[in-house]
Amino acid sequence: MSMKIRPIAIYLPQFHPIPENNEWWEKGFTEWTNVTKARPRFLGHYQPHLPADLGFYDLRVPEIREQQAAMAKNVGIYGFCYYHYWFNGKRLLERPVNEILESGKPDFPFMLCWANENWTRIWDGKNKEILMEQKYSEEDDREHIHYLLKFVFNDPRYIKVDNKPVFCVYKSDLLPNTKRTLAIWREEAKKVGLELYLCRMEVDSNEGKEKLDGFDAAIEFQPFVSLDLYFKKKISISYLLRAVHKKLNTYQIIPLIFHIKNI
């Protein structure tokens, strides 16, 4: 196995309208709707982050996807990890990936990460005002992996480790029986002559080898992991303020972030 690092950018496909978002939010809603609403929260805070090279792009446009791949390749990005939204056979935001699979363009490596949270109105996956619910079952595990094996993993651009398609789960702690789900996926893949390389995201302090639970690897999801590790050091408020004062020789107003669990 080559140890060469292959940088992969996580890719949110919500930069195009879909009927569901038109109904749930407003007509024409995309991620740009939220981007443009951002406002500075402290002195020097760069918000909103408005687009540069490609403007307020629409991912339904093939030329945009080609340009994104070219830009990524130019700065050393190996491939894209597209968020994949699967709800018991119902997919959302699927058009960009569908068209990438159908057209063969862009000629750029990719993989999928199953964003397995409920869709809600508060953008954090909590079970309040559920718009689209995740319901787990062994039957759905099989249907899901059958779809991936038939339509996705066989694409020559799909990212592999040791010739194994890489598939990631965003929040594996939401799976009712993680080991069983992974076993079903591996069993079904074996039937068509494939082995899988399965990863989990380390989100909300759920990190460490003991959390792998059958996965081959874990991916740190920033900035949550770094912030959690930082505040686990239990740095005192006085030490933090002294450090801030030492770093800044101006009367700037800055945000202080506290880990609620340690207060």
Backbone as JSON, one array per atom type, in Angstrom:
{
  "sequence": "MSMKIRPIAIYLPQFHPIPENNEWWEKGFTEWTNVTKARPRFLGHYQPHLPADLGFYDLRVPEIREQQAAMAKNVGIYGFCYYHYWFNGKRLLERPVNEILESGKPDFPFMLCWANENWTRIWDGKNKEILMEQKYSEEDDREHIHYLLKFVFNDPRYIKVDNKPVFCVYKSDLLPNTKRTLAIWREEAKKVGLELYLCRMEVDSNEGKEKLDGFDAAIEFQPFVSLDLYFKKKISISYLLRAVHKKLNTYQIIPLIFHIKNI",
  "N": [[0.84, -1.21, 0.0], [0.61, 2.19, -0.88], [1.97, 4.95, 0.88], [1.63, 7.55, 0.29], [0.21, 10.7, 0.77], [-3.13, 11.52, 0.06], [-4.87, 14.2, -0.42], [-8.24, 14.95, 0.29], [-11.13, 16.71, -0.45], [-14.01, 17.62, 1.37], [-17.28, 17.75, 0.15], [-20.06, 19.67, -0.15], [-23.19, 19.28, -1.55], [-25.31, 21.13, -1.69], [-25.63, 23.41, -3.17], [-27.57, 24.02, -5.09], [-30.98, 24.27, -6.15], [-33.7, 22.27, -4.84], [-36.82, 20.45, -4.97], [-37.74, 19.72, -2.38], [-36.41, 21.46, -0.56], [-37.43, 23.83, -1.52], [-40.03, 23.59, -0.62], [-39.75, 23.26, 2.18], [-38.25, 25.43, 3.1], [-37.86, 27.96, 1.39], [-38.79, 29.14, -1.87], [-36.36, 28.45, -4.28], [-34.33, 28.11, -2.46], [-30.98, 27.57, -1.51], [-27.68, 26.56, -0.4], [-26.39, 28.96, -0.63], [-28.22, 30.78, 0.3], [-27.99, 30.71, 3.06], [-25.28, 31.35, 3.33], [-25.07, 34.02, 2.49], [-26.46, 35.3, 4.47], [-24.83, 35.43, 6.66], [-23.16, 37.23, 9.27], [-20.68, 39.44, 10.67], [-19.36, 38.56, 13.86], [-17.57, 39.56, 15.65], [-14.86, 41.88, 16.05], [-12.97, 42.08, 13.16], [-13.87, 39.7, 12.16], [-14.36, 37.76, 9.4], [-16.98, 37.85, 7.57], [-19.89, 38.1, 5.52], [-18.64, 35.13, 3.8], [-18.16, 35.56, 0.65], [-18.51, 34.31, -2.71], [-15.76, 33.89, -5.05], [-14.0, 33.17, -7.63], [-15.89, 31.55, -9.12], [-18.31, 32.72, -8.71], [-21.78, 32.95, -7.62], [-22.41, 30.02, -7.92], [-24.22, 27.32, -9.56], [-24.81, 24.02, -9.0], [-26.03, 22.41, -10.84], [-25.04, 22.95, -13.27], [-22.9, 21.66, -15.62], [-20.39, 22.7, -16.43], [-19.54, 24.16, -14.23], [-18.97, 22.17, -12.34], [-16.83, 20.95, -13.64], [-14.98, 23.05, -13.64], [-14.58, 23.35, -10.89], [-13.31, 20.92, -10.24], [-10.97, 21.21, -11.74], [-9.81, 23.45, -10.5], [-9.42, 22.42, -7.92], [-7.62, 20.32, -8.41], [-5.46, 21.81, -9.3], [-4.48, 22.95, -6.98], [-3.53, 20.84, -5.56], [-5.39, 19.03, -4.52], [-6.58, 15.76, -4.24], [-9.05, 14.46, -4.65], [-12.7, 14.52, -4.42], [-14.97, 14.29, -1.67], [-18.13, 13.54, -1.66], [-21.06, 14.55, 0.04], [-23.58, 12.27, 0.82], [-26.93, 11.65, 0.69], [-29.15, 9.59, 2.0], [-32.25, 8.19, 2.62], [-33.81, 5.65, 3.51], [-33.97, 4.65, 0.85], [-34.84, 6.94, -0.39], [-33.32, 9.65, -1.88], [-31.61, 12.74, -1.43], [-30.51, 15.89, -2.79], [-29.15, 14.73, -4.86], [-28.62, 15.15, -7.54], [-26.14, 16.4, -8.65], [-24.16, 14.33, -8.22], [-25.39, 12.17, -9.51], [-25.31, 13.09, -12.19], [-22.59, 13.31, -12.55], [-21.87, 10.63, -12.42], [-23.3, 9.62, -14.61], [-22.32, 11.06, -16.82], [-19.58, 10.81, -16.76], [-17.94, 12.88, -16.24], [-16.71, 15.47, -14.11], [-13.39, 14.21, -14.89], [-12.25, 13.12, -12.32], [-11.14, 11.99, -9.18], [-13.37, 10.57, -6.7], [-15.39, 10.05, -3.73], [-17.91, 8.84, -1.42], [-19.69, 10.16, 1.41], [-21.9, 9.13, 3.77], [-24.31, 11.14, 4.97], [-25.86, 10.72, 7.61], [-27.83, 11.86, 9.29], [-30.97, 12.97, 10.74], [-32.93, 15.25, 8.8], [-33.58, 18.45, 9.81], [-35.09, 21.5, 11.11], [-33.19, 22.94, 12.42], [-30.59, 22.57, 11.76], [-28.65, 20.98, 13.01], [-28.98, 18.28, 13.34], [-30.5, 17.4, 15.5], [-33.42, 15.88, 16.94], [-35.78, 17.58, 16.33], [-38.57, 19.15, 14.97], [-38.64, 17.51, 12.55], [-37.81, 17.08, 9.2], [-37.01, 15.23, 7.29], [-36.69, 11.95, 8.08], [-34.32, 9.64, 9.41], [-34.53, 6.2, 9.23], [-33.61, 3.18, 10.5], [-32.76, -0.13, 9.44], [-32.2, -3.65, 8.87], [-33.04, -4.42, 6.37], [-32.99, -2.01, 4.98], [-30.26, -1.47, 5.15], [-29.27, -3.41, 3.41], [-30.53, -2.69, 0.98], [-29.42, -0.18, 0.61], [-26.6, -0.69, 0.34], [-26.7, -2.28, -1.91], [-27.52, -0.47, -3.87], [-25.25, 1.24, -3.9], [-23.22, -0.54, -4.67], [-24.08, -1.27, -7.21], [-24.35, 1.13, -8.69], [-22.38, 3.01, -8.01], [-19.81, 2.29, -6.7], [-18.47, 0.9, -8.68], [-17.51, 2.72, -10.46], [-14.77, 3.92, -12.33], [-13.43, 6.14, -11.37], [-13.81, 6.15, -8.7], [-12.67, 6.46, -5.37], [-10.24, 4.41, -3.85], [-8.77, 2.23, -1.38], [-6.15, 0.09, -1.25], [-7.39, -1.22, -3.35], [-9.99, -1.3, -2.46], [-13.2, 0.05, -2.33], [-13.77, 3.2, -0.81], [-15.88, 4.13, 1.76], [-17.72, 6.34, 3.74], [-19.2, 7.03, 6.95], [-21.04, 9.54, 8.4], [-22.13, 10.04, 11.07], [-21.67, 7.57, 12.94], [-22.46, 6.74, 15.43], [-25.16, 6.99, 15.5], [-26.2, 4.77, 14.32], [-28.15, 1.93, 15.02], [-27.13, -0.64, 15.39], [-24.11, -0.91, 14.85], [-22.02, -2.75, 14.18], [-23.46, -4.82, 13.0], [-24.63, -3.56, 10.77], [-22.3, -2.9, 9.3], [-21.33, -5.47, 8.86], [-23.33, -6.55, 7.21], [-23.04, -4.89, 4.96], [-20.45, -5.61, 4.15], [-20.79, -8.34, 3.65], [-22.59, -8.32, 1.47], [-21.07, -6.96, -0.41], [-19.0, -8.75, -0.77], [-20.26, -10.75, -2.18], [-20.24, -9.82, -4.77], [-17.65, -9.8, -5.34], [-16.11, -7.83, -4.08], [-14.19, -6.02, -1.64], [-14.63, -3.79, 1.09], [-13.6, -0.55, 2.2], [-14.19, 0.91, 5.04], [-15.09, 3.87, 6.71], [-15.41, 6.08, 9.52], [-16.64, 9.25, 10.66], [-15.09, 11.3, 13.08], [-16.87, 12.83, 15.32], [-18.28, 15.2, 17.59], [-16.84, 14.55, 20.02], [-16.57, 11.81, 19.83], [-14.16, 10.01, 19.56], [-11.24, 7.93, 18.94], [-9.69, 4.62, 19.15], [-11.36, 2.75, 20.33], [-13.83, 3.44, 19.44], [-14.03, 2.63, 16.85], [-15.32, 0.21, 16.2], [-15.61, -1.82, 14.23], [-15.15, -0.43, 11.89], [-12.74, 0.44, 9.35], [-11.14, 2.67, 9.51], [-10.84, 6.02, 10.88], [-11.95, 9.41, 10.52], [-10.97, 12.61, 11.3], [-13.26, 15.08, 12.05], [-13.24, 18.3, 11.4], [-14.18, 21.58, 12.68], [-14.62, 20.36, 15.12], [-13.27, 18.2, 16.48], [-10.65, 19.18, 17.01], [-11.24, 21.43, 18.62], [-12.46, 20.16, 20.8], [-10.38, 18.52, 21.82], [-8.59, 20.51, 22.52], [-9.9, 21.92, 24.59], [-10.16, 19.93, 26.41], [-7.86, 20.0, 27.81], [-8.38, 21.56, 29.88], [-7.82, 24.29, 30.3], [-7.28, 27.1, 32.29], [-9.4, 29.94, 32.81], [-8.09, 32.31, 33.49], [-5.51, 31.78, 32.59], [-6.01, 31.59, 29.86], [-6.87, 34.19, 29.28], [-4.54, 35.63, 29.87], [-2.87, 34.62, 27.9], [-4.17, 35.51, 25.63], [-3.93, 38.28, 26.0], [-1.19, 38.57, 25.79], [-0.75, 37.89, 23.16], [-2.18, 39.78, 21.71], [-1.84, 43.17, 21.08], [-3.64, 45.15, 21.01], [-6.83, 46.78, 21.54], [-8.82, 44.81, 20.91], [-11.96, 43.23, 20.41], [-12.66, 39.95, 21.1], [-13.8, 36.6, 20.46], [-14.56, 34.26, 23.05], [-14.4, 30.89, 23.56], [-16.07, 28.41, 25.32], [-15.96, 25.17, 26.66], [-18.81, 23.63, 27.29], [-19.3, 21.34, 28.8], [-17.26, 21.26, 30.64], [-17.59, 23.37, 32.31]],
  "CA": [[0.0, 0.0, 0.0], [1.36, 3.43, -0.94], [1.7, 5.82, 2.02], [1.51, 8.91, -0.2], [-1.02, 11.36, 1.22], [-4.05, 11.95, -0.99], [-5.82, 15.14, 0.19], [-9.6, 14.85, -0.25], [-11.99, 17.8, 0.04], [-15.42, 17.3, 1.61], [-18.05, 18.52, -0.85], [-21.48, 19.82, 0.15], [-23.88, 19.48, -2.83], [-26.57, 21.86, -1.53], [-25.59, 24.66, -3.92], [-28.55, 24.0, -6.17], [-32.32, 24.11, -5.56], [-34.43, 21.01, -4.98], [-38.23, 20.65, -4.58], [-37.94, 19.59, -0.94], [-36.0, 22.71, 0.08], [-38.4, 24.86, -1.9], [-41.21, 23.42, 0.24], [-39.43, 23.36, 3.6], [-37.64, 26.71, 3.44], [-38.42, 28.99, 0.51], [-38.53, 28.84, -3.26], [-35.02, 28.81, -4.71], [-33.36, 27.98, -1.38], [-29.75, 26.77, -1.64], [-26.74, 26.92, 0.66], [-26.06, 30.37, -0.77], [-29.17, 31.54, 1.11], [-27.41, 30.82, 4.39], [-23.98, 32.01, 3.23], [-25.21, 35.48, 2.39], [-27.05, 35.84, 5.71], [-23.81, 35.48, 7.72], [-22.74, 38.57, 9.68], [-19.54, 39.41, 11.6], [-19.73, 38.43, 15.27], [-16.56, 40.24, 16.45], [-13.98, 42.72, 15.26], [-12.06, 41.32, 12.31], [-14.51, 38.46, 11.71], [-14.6, 37.85, 7.96], [-18.28, 37.32, 7.19], [-20.04, 36.76, 4.93], [-17.66, 34.67, 2.83], [-18.8, 35.58, -0.66], [-17.73, 33.55, -3.69], [-14.83, 34.65, -5.89], [-13.76, 32.75, -9.01], [-17.03, 30.97, -9.83], [-19.54, 33.43, -8.39], [-22.83, 32.17, -6.95], [-22.59, 28.94, -8.89], [-25.31, 26.36, -9.47], [-24.19, 22.72, -9.28], [-26.69, 21.74, -11.96], [-24.31, 23.34, -14.48], [-21.73, 20.79, -15.75], [-19.14, 23.47, -16.53], [-19.14, 24.52, -12.87], [-18.34, 20.99, -11.72], [-15.54, 20.79, -14.31], [-14.08, 24.1, -13.16], [-14.24, 23.04, -9.51], [-12.32, 19.85, -10.26], [-9.71, 21.76, -12.25], [-9.25, 24.3, -9.45], [-8.96, 21.56, -6.84], [-6.42, 19.63, -8.88], [-4.39, 22.79, -9.42], [-3.9, 23.25, -5.66], [-3.06, 19.61, -4.94], [-6.46, 18.17, -3.99], [-6.64, 14.51, -4.99], [-10.42, 14.11, -5.03], [-13.81, 15.06, -3.64], [-15.84, 13.4, -0.88], [-19.47, 14.12, -1.74], [-22.07, 14.12, 1.0], [-24.56, 11.37, 0.22], [-28.13, 11.71, 1.54], [-29.98, 8.4, 1.76], [-33.28, 8.01, 3.63], [-34.63, 4.48, 3.16], [-34.16, 4.63, -0.59], [-35.07, 8.3, -0.86], [-32.1, 10.44, -1.87], [-31.74, 14.18, -1.56], [-29.33, 16.58, -3.33], [-28.45, 13.68, -5.6], [-28.43, 15.46, -8.96], [-24.75, 16.53, -9.09], [-23.47, 13.04, -8.27], [-26.02, 11.41, -10.6], [-24.82, 13.55, -13.48], [-21.17, 12.95, -12.61], [-21.82, 9.21, -12.73], [-23.84, 9.37, -15.95], [-21.54, 11.72, -17.87], [-18.15, 10.5, -16.68], [-17.21, 14.14, -16.06], [-15.3, 15.62, -14.46], [-12.5, 13.06, -14.71], [-11.63, 13.51, -11.05], [-11.49, 10.99, -8.17], [-14.39, 10.94, -5.73], [-15.94, 9.04, -2.83], [-19.14, 9.32, -0.77], [-19.87, 10.09, 2.86], [-23.32, 9.09, 4.09], [-24.71, 12.09, 6.0], [-26.97, 9.91, 8.11], [-28.64, 12.54, 10.29], [-32.27, 13.5, 10.36], [-32.99, 16.63, 8.33], [-34.46, 19.22, 10.69], [-35.06, 22.94, 10.88], [-32.2, 23.63, 13.25], [-29.27, 22.41, 11.13], [-27.66, 20.27, 13.82], [-29.3, 16.87, 13.42], [-31.32, 17.03, 16.65], [-34.74, 15.41, 16.51], [-36.83, 18.57, 16.52], [-39.12, 19.58, 13.67], [-38.01, 16.64, 11.55], [-38.25, 17.23, 7.82], [-36.76, 13.92, 6.67], [-36.2, 11.13, 9.17], [-33.57, 8.41, 9.16], [-35.06, 5.0, 9.88], [-32.62, 2.15, 10.25], [-33.2, -1.53, 9.46], [-31.32, -4.52, 8.08], [-33.52, -4.38, 4.99], [-32.47, -0.78, 4.38], [-28.81, -1.65, 5.0], [-29.02, -4.18, 2.18], [-30.94, -1.88, -0.17], [-28.44, 0.9, 0.48], [-25.34, -1.18, -0.21], [-26.96, -2.76, -3.28], [-27.48, 0.72, -4.73], [-23.86, 1.7, -4.02], [-22.46, -1.53, -5.45], [-24.53, -1.31, -8.6], [-24.28, 2.39, -9.43], [-21.35, 3.96, -7.57], [-18.48, 1.77, -6.4], [-17.81, 0.37, -9.88], [-17.01, 3.81, -11.3], [-13.3, 3.89, -12.31], [-12.9, 7.3, -10.64], [-14.11, 6.04, -7.27], [-11.45, 6.36, -4.56], [-10.05, 3.11, -3.21], [-7.58, 1.94, -0.59], [-5.85, -1.33, -1.51], [-8.42, -1.67, -4.29], [-11.27, -1.38, -1.76], [-13.92, 1.33, -2.35], [-13.83, 3.87, 0.49], [-17.2, 4.69, 2.06], [-17.67, 6.94, 5.06], [-20.45, 7.32, 7.65], [-20.83, 10.8, 9.14], [-22.37, 9.83, 12.5], [-21.88, 6.13, 13.13], [-23.1, 6.5, 16.72], [-26.62, 6.96, 15.31], [-26.61, 3.45, 13.86], [-28.59, 1.14, 16.18], [-26.23, -1.79, 15.55], [-23.05, -0.58, 13.89], [-21.31, -3.95, 13.71], [-24.34, -5.57, 12.11], [-24.71, -2.81, 9.51], [-21.04, -3.08, 8.56], [-21.24, -6.87, 8.44], [-24.22, -6.7, 6.05], [-22.4, -4.24, 3.81], [-19.3, -6.41, 3.71], [-21.31, -9.6, 3.08], [-23.16, -8.06, 0.15], [-19.97, -6.6, -1.3], [-18.25, -9.98, -1.04], [-21.01, -11.51, -3.18], [-19.89, -9.33, -6.11], [-16.19, -9.83, -5.46], [-15.48, -6.61, -3.58], [-13.99, -5.71, -0.23], [-14.89, -2.37, 1.34], [-12.8, 0.18, 3.19], [-15.24, 1.69, 5.69], [-14.59, 4.89, 7.62], [-16.37, 6.87, 10.3], [-16.19, 10.58, 11.04], [-15.01, 11.54, 14.52], [-17.7, 14.02, 15.55], [-18.86, 15.35, 18.93], [-16.01, 13.87, 21.03], [-16.57, 10.36, 19.65], [-12.93, 9.65, 18.88], [-10.43, 6.89, 19.56], [-9.77, 3.28, 18.58], [-12.49, 2.0, 20.9], [-15.04, 3.83, 18.73], [-14.03, 2.13, 15.48], [-16.5, -0.66, 16.18], [-15.72, -2.55, 12.97], [-14.68, 0.39, 10.77], [-11.31, 0.29, 9.04], [-10.42, 3.9, 9.83], [-11.64, 7.16, 11.32], [-11.57, 10.69, 9.94], [-11.27, 13.71, 12.19], [-14.14, 16.07, 11.44], [-12.89, 19.6, 11.97], [-13.23, 21.87, 13.78], [-15.1, 19.8, 16.39], [-12.28, 17.38, 17.17], [-9.58, 20.03, 17.52], [-11.75, 22.22, 19.73], [-12.7, 19.3, 21.96], [-9.1, 18.14, 22.38], [-8.0, 21.71, 23.11], [-10.54, 22.27, 25.85], [-9.96, 18.84, 27.37], [-6.69, 20.34, 28.61], [-8.93, 22.28, 31.02], [-7.08, 25.52, 30.46], [-8.02, 28.02, 33.15], [-9.82, 31.18, 32.17], [-7.05, 33.31, 33.7], [-4.41, 31.47, 31.67], [-6.46, 31.92, 28.51], [-6.88, 35.65, 29.14], [-3.15, 36.09, 29.82], [-2.34, 34.25, 26.6], [-4.78, 36.42, 24.66], [-3.35, 39.61, 26.19], [0.18, 38.51, 25.29], [-0.78, 37.8, 21.69], [-2.8, 40.96, 21.11], [-1.43, 44.46, 21.63], [-4.68, 46.11, 20.67], [-8.06, 46.6, 22.31], [-9.79, 44.12, 20.06], [-12.97, 42.37, 21.04], [-12.51, 38.62, 20.51], [-14.72, 35.61, 21.05], [-14.0, 33.22, 23.91], [-15.24, 29.69, 23.43], [-15.93, 27.56, 26.49], [-16.54, 23.83, 26.52], [-19.9, 23.64, 28.28], [-19.23, 20.18, 29.69], [-16.22, 21.45, 31.65], [-17.85, 24.56, 33.12]],
  "C": [[0.87, 1.25, 0.0], [0.97, 4.32, 0.25], [1.59, 7.29, 1.58], [0.16, 9.5, 0.22], [-1.83, 11.81, 0.01], [-5.08, 12.89, -0.36], [-7.18, 15.07, -0.52], [-10.46, 15.93, 0.38], [-13.42, 17.33, 0.21], [-16.29, 18.27, 0.82], [-19.53, 18.5, -0.49], [-22.25, 20.12, -1.14], [-25.16, 20.32, -2.75], [-26.56, 23.23, -2.24], [-26.38, 24.54, -5.22], [-29.92, 23.75, -5.55], [-32.89, 22.72, -5.79], [-35.87, 21.24, -4.5], [-38.45, 20.61, -3.08], [-37.55, 20.87, -0.21], [-36.91, 23.87, -0.3], [-39.62, 24.81, -0.98], [-40.89, 23.73, 1.69], [-38.93, 24.75, 3.99], [-38.25, 27.85, 2.64], [-38.05, 28.63, -0.91], [-37.14, 29.34, -3.66], [-33.96, 28.68, -3.64], [-32.19, 27.1, -1.79], [-28.85, 27.15, -0.47], [-26.31, 28.38, 0.56], [-27.0, 31.24, 0.08], [-28.6, 31.76, 2.51], [-26.08, 31.59, 4.36], [-24.13, 33.52, 3.27], [-25.84, 36.11, 3.62], [-26.02, 35.99, 6.83], [-23.42, 36.92, 8.0], [-21.56, 38.46, 10.65], [-20.02, 39.37, 13.04], [-18.72, 39.12, 16.19], [-15.65, 41.0, 15.5], [-13.01, 41.87, 14.46], [-12.63, 40.02, 11.79], [-14.91, 38.61, 10.25], [-15.89, 37.12, 7.6], [-19.09, 38.43, 6.5], [-18.89, 36.42, 3.98], [-18.35, 34.58, 1.47], [-17.91, 34.91, -1.7], [-16.87, 34.45, -4.56], [-14.86, 34.13, -7.32], [-15.01, 32.32, -9.77], [-18.35, 31.67, -9.53], [-20.53, 32.56, -7.64], [-23.25, 31.03, -7.87], [-23.77, 28.03, -8.56], [-24.75, 25.0, -9.9], [-24.93, 21.91, -10.34], [-25.96, 22.01, -13.27], [-23.03, 22.51, -14.59], [-20.41, 21.54, -15.78], [-18.63, 23.9, -15.16], [-18.42, 23.36, -12.21], [-16.97, 20.73, -12.33], [-14.53, 21.81, -13.78], [-13.65, 23.83, -11.71], [-13.16, 21.97, -9.44], [-10.96, 20.37, -10.72], [-9.03, 22.63, -11.19], [-8.69, 23.47, -8.3], [-7.65, 20.85, -7.22], [-5.22, 20.56, -8.92], [-3.73, 23.12, -8.08], [-3.55, 21.97, -4.88], [-4.1, 18.74, -4.29], [-6.57, 16.93, -4.87], [-8.05, 14.2, -5.49], [-11.43, 14.77, -4.13], [-14.51, 13.95, -2.87], [-17.21, 14.05, -0.84], [-20.35, 13.62, -0.59], [-23.19, 13.4, 0.25], [-25.74, 11.27, 1.18], [-29.1, 10.6, 1.15], [-30.94, 8.23, 2.93], [-34.19, 6.88, 3.18], [-34.98, 4.46, 1.67], [-34.44, 5.98, -1.21], [-33.76, 9.07, -0.76], [-32.42, 11.91, -2.06], [-30.43, 14.77, -2.07], [-28.49, 15.66, -4.2], [-28.06, 14.06, -7.01], [-26.96, 15.62, -9.37], [-24.03, 15.2, -9.21], [-24.07, 12.16, -9.37], [-25.43, 11.8, -11.95], [-23.33, 13.28, -13.65], [-21.02, 11.48, -12.99], [-22.25, 8.94, -14.18], [-22.94, 9.91, -17.06], [-20.07, 11.3, -17.9], [-17.3, 11.75, -16.5], [-17.67, 14.81, -14.77], [-14.51, 14.34, -14.21], [-11.64, 13.34, -13.48], [-12.06, 12.51, -9.98], [-12.54, 11.5, -7.18], [-14.75, 9.75, -4.85], [-17.2, 9.64, -2.2], [-19.03, 9.21, 0.75], [-21.36, 10.17, 3.13], [-23.6, 10.04, 5.25], [-26.0, 11.57, 6.63], [-27.74, 10.55, 9.26], [-30.06, 12.74, 9.79], [-32.08, 14.89, 9.74], [-34.02, 17.36, 9.18], [-34.37, 20.7, 10.35], [-33.99, 23.66, 11.68], [-30.77, 23.28, 12.86], [-28.25, 21.67, 11.97], [-28.02, 18.81, 14.05], [-30.12, 16.46, 14.63], [-32.74, 16.73, 16.19], [-35.86, 16.37, 16.88], [-37.27, 19.05, 15.15], [-38.48, 18.81, 12.52], [-38.65, 16.84, 10.18], [-38.11, 15.91, 7.06], [-36.06, 13.05, 7.7], [-35.4, 9.94, 8.68], [-34.2, 7.27, 9.94], [-34.16, 3.84, 9.5], [-33.23, 0.76, 10.33], [-32.2, -2.34, 8.64], [-31.73, -4.51, 6.62], [-32.97, -3.14, 4.27], [-30.96, -0.84, 4.21], [-28.49, -2.37, 3.7], [-29.4, -3.37, 0.93], [-29.91, -0.78, -0.46], [-27.15, 0.41, -0.19], [-25.53, -1.73, -1.62], [-26.93, -1.59, -4.26], [-26.03, 1.15, -4.97], [-23.03, 0.75, -4.87], [-22.82, -1.48, -6.93], [-24.21, -0.03, -9.37], [-23.07, 3.27, -9.11], [-19.96, 3.35, -7.47], [-17.74, 1.24, -7.62], [-17.29, 1.45, -10.82], [-15.47, 3.84, -11.21], [-12.68, 5.06, -11.56], [-13.05, 7.15, -9.13], [-12.84, 5.76, -6.48], [-11.41, 5.03, -3.82], [-8.78, 3.11, -2.36], [-7.32, 0.45, -0.73], [-6.94, -1.96, -2.36], [-9.79, -1.87, -3.63], [-11.96, -0.02, -1.83], [-14.05, 1.9, -0.94], [-15.22, 4.49, 0.67], [-17.2, 5.14, 3.5], [-19.07, 7.15, 5.62], [-20.2, 8.54, 8.54], [-21.01, 10.6, 10.64], [-22.71, 8.37, 12.77], [-22.55, 5.82, 14.45], [-24.62, 6.51, 16.62], [-27.11, 5.61, 14.81], [-27.01, 2.6, 15.06], [-27.71, -0.06, 16.44], [-25.13, -1.66, 14.49], [-22.39, -1.83, 13.32], [-22.16, -4.75, 12.74], [-24.48, -4.88, 10.76], [-23.46, -3.03, 8.67], [-20.89, -4.51, 8.05], [-22.11, -7.12, 7.21], [-23.58, -6.08, 4.82], [-21.25, -5.09, 3.26], [-19.75, -7.73, 3.07], [-21.82, -9.39, 1.66], [-22.07, -7.69, -0.86], [-19.17, -7.84, -1.71], [-18.92, -10.81, -2.13], [-20.68, -11.07, -4.61], [-18.38, -9.16, -6.25], [-15.47, -8.59, -4.98], [-15.25, -6.67, -2.08], [-14.16, -4.22, -0.07], [-13.91, -1.81, 2.35], [-13.73, 1.21, 3.82], [-14.66, 2.62, 6.75], [-15.74, 5.54, 8.38], [-15.77, 8.24, 10.56], [-16.13, 10.66, 12.57], [-15.67, 12.89, 14.79], [-18.17, 14.02, 16.99], [-18.15, 14.5, 19.98], [-15.95, 12.36, 20.87], [-15.33, 9.93, 18.88], [-12.2, 8.54, 19.62], [-10.67, 5.52, 18.95], [-10.98, 2.5, 19.07], [-13.8, 2.34, 20.19], [-15.1, 3.29, 17.3], [-15.15, 1.12, 15.24], [-16.71, -1.37, 14.84], [-15.31, -1.75, 11.75], [-13.18, 0.17, 10.56], [-10.5, 1.51, 9.46], [-11.4, 4.96, 10.31], [-11.07, 8.43, 10.71], [-11.94, 11.78, 10.92], [-12.12, 14.74, 11.47], [-13.9, 17.41, 12.12], [-14.04, 20.6, 11.79], [-13.59, 21.2, 15.1], [-14.03, 19.04, 17.15], [-11.18, 18.23, 17.77], [-10.03, 20.85, 18.71], [-11.93, 21.37, 20.98], [-11.39, 18.9, 22.62], [-8.44, 19.32, 23.08], [-8.59, 21.98, 24.48], [-10.49, 21.14, 26.87], [-8.74, 19.08, 28.24], [-7.1, 21.13, 29.85], [-8.11, 23.54, 31.33], [-7.91, 26.49, 31.29], [-8.34, 29.29, 32.39], [-8.72, 32.24, 32.3], [-5.86, 33.07, 32.77], [-4.77, 31.87, 30.25], [-6.42, 33.43, 28.29], [-5.46, 36.21, 29.08], [-2.54, 35.8, 28.45], [-2.88, 35.18, 25.51], [-4.13, 37.8, 24.75], [-1.92, 39.66, 25.63], [0.22, 38.53, 23.77], [-1.26, 39.09, 21.05], [-2.35, 42.23, 21.82], [-2.42, 45.56, 21.26], [-5.9, 45.83, 21.53], [-9.14, 45.97, 21.44], [-10.78, 43.34, 20.92], [-12.88, 41.02, 20.35], [-13.48, 37.66, 21.16], [-13.96, 34.64, 21.95], [-14.95, 32.04, 23.88], [-15.0, 28.8, 24.63], [-16.6, 26.22, 26.23], [-17.55, 23.65, 27.64], [-19.76, 22.5, 29.28], [-18.25, 20.39, 30.83], [-16.46, 22.67, 32.54], [-18.58, 24.15, 34.41]]
}
